[in-house]
Amino acid sequence: MNIQKHPIVVLSGPSGSGKTTIVKRLVSAAPVQLVKSISATTRAARPNEVDGEDYYFLTDEEFRRRLAEDQFIEFAEVFSSGFLYGTLKSELDRAWSRNGWAFLEIDVEGAMKVVHQYPQAVTIFLRTPSPDEFERRLRRRGTESEEIIQKRLATAARELELASRYRYVVVNDQLDQAVSEICEILRSEENSGNAG
Ligand code: 5GP
């Protein structure tokens, strides 16, 4: 069978940025068929999480066995938590065999490893509003101490630095707006012939 290898879409962003909701919305709303990659992880399943749907929950030993067999496109230890997360090569094949675009929601370290192997990957960074805007809002709210404000600003600045490594940056201010911007990106990628 001649399988068309559609582009890989990689989405990253700080936790708590509403990423999960956006991912769900995109899978049903996107103008191209996105097939969400199911990552493997060594962390334990949370209540309501289903093995093989949310993640492939693996023991540390099983994860490392698969690593040794070169089954991953990328993997990373996320948040220095001691837990490993990775994208299996078989997830790309699953997307392509369904004539879809593999859709990876992974951290920055993993994203850069994907780009290294697939330079055509469509990388999107979801970020909170700009540090200036963020600071104005924080101060207007007047509920945070100066110390907290400074910490939040430092985090926002770090995010901005990471965002510069992605092809697209979408500000996740309003959910609907972010989803439609990403749909627009995918439409333009499809039209630009980035389809294999
Ligand atoms: P959680 O444990 O909250 O489900 O996920 C924590 C973080 O792990 C997420 O922000 C996500 O970006 C990252 N992550 C999930 N799957 C993968 C993966 O396959 N590879 C990498 N590098 N990061 C992942």
Boltz pocket constraint, residues with backbone or C-beta under 6 A from the ligand:
constraints:
  - pocket:
      binder: B
      contacts: [[A, 11], [A, 12], [A, 13], [A, 15], [A, 39], [A, 40], [A, 43], [A, 74], [A, 75], [A, 76], [A, 78], [A, 85], [A, 86], [A, 87], [A, 105], [A, 106], [A, 107], [A, 108], [A, 109], [A, 110], [A, 111]]
      max_distance: 6.0
